[in-house]
Amino acid sequence: MFDCVASEFDIDPARTIMVGDRLDTDILMGNTCGLTTLLTLTGVTTLEEVKGHEESDCPARQSLVPDYYVDSIADLLPALED
């Protein structure tokens, strides 16, 4: 799906961030496509789940680890005001 969108709109993966609230869909897609990933903890995913994947030696579990996480997307508002 990302390849189709990126080719249509000339999106540079190095300048794109995938924001989502699910590890097994949003974050996995972002990591697979070489995007920076940001998990919001407003969905079904917990921080404990992220840490479990992060500590695992399993490559499949490691692919579910986001680059960043926030409690809510609203946490990014102060950064956007600068």
N, C-alpha and C positions, 0 to 999 in steps of 0.2 A: 504494500500500500504506500509506504513512504517513497519508494523508488518512483512510483507513478506521479505522486505529488511533486517530488523534487525535480523531476524532469519537466513537468508542465510549468512550474513556477521558478525554475532555476534557483533552487534552495541549496545553500552551502551547508552541509552537515556540521562543519567545524564552527559555524556561527548559529547553530540551532539548538534549542533546548526542548526536550520533551518533558512536559509537566503532566503528572498524573497521580492518581490515588490508588493504583493497583500494581503490585509487583509483577504479576504473571501476565499482564497485558501491556500496560503503558510503559513500565520501566524495561521490561524485556524487549519490547519493540525498539525503544530508544537505544538501548545498549547494543542490540543486534545491528542497528543501522549506523552506529558510530556517533550518536548524538550525546551531548551532555544530558544527564537525567536529573530531575527534581521530583521527589516524592512528597506529596502532601498527605499528612496523617489524618485526613478528614474522611477517608474511605474505610475499607475493611482491613487494611494493613496496619499492623502495630509496629512500634519501634523494636520491640522484642523479636518480632519475626525478621526484621531487617538485620538485626545483630546476629541472629542465628544463621542466616545465609552468609553474612560477612565472615563469620568465624569458620565456616565450612570449607573443607578442601575439595568439595565437589564442584566441578566447573559449571554444571547446570544450575546449581544454587548460587554460585558467584555471579552468574549472568543476571540475577534478579536484584543485585545490589545497586541502589541509586548512587549517583555522585554526591547528591545533596538531599536533604530533607528539611521540611518545615512543618510546624503543627497545622498551619492553615495558609492558603494562598495570600490571605490578608497580611501575613508576616512580611511579604515582599513590598508592600506599599511604601514604607519609608525609603527603601532603596530607589524606588522609582521617582521619588520627589527630589532627589539630589541632582 
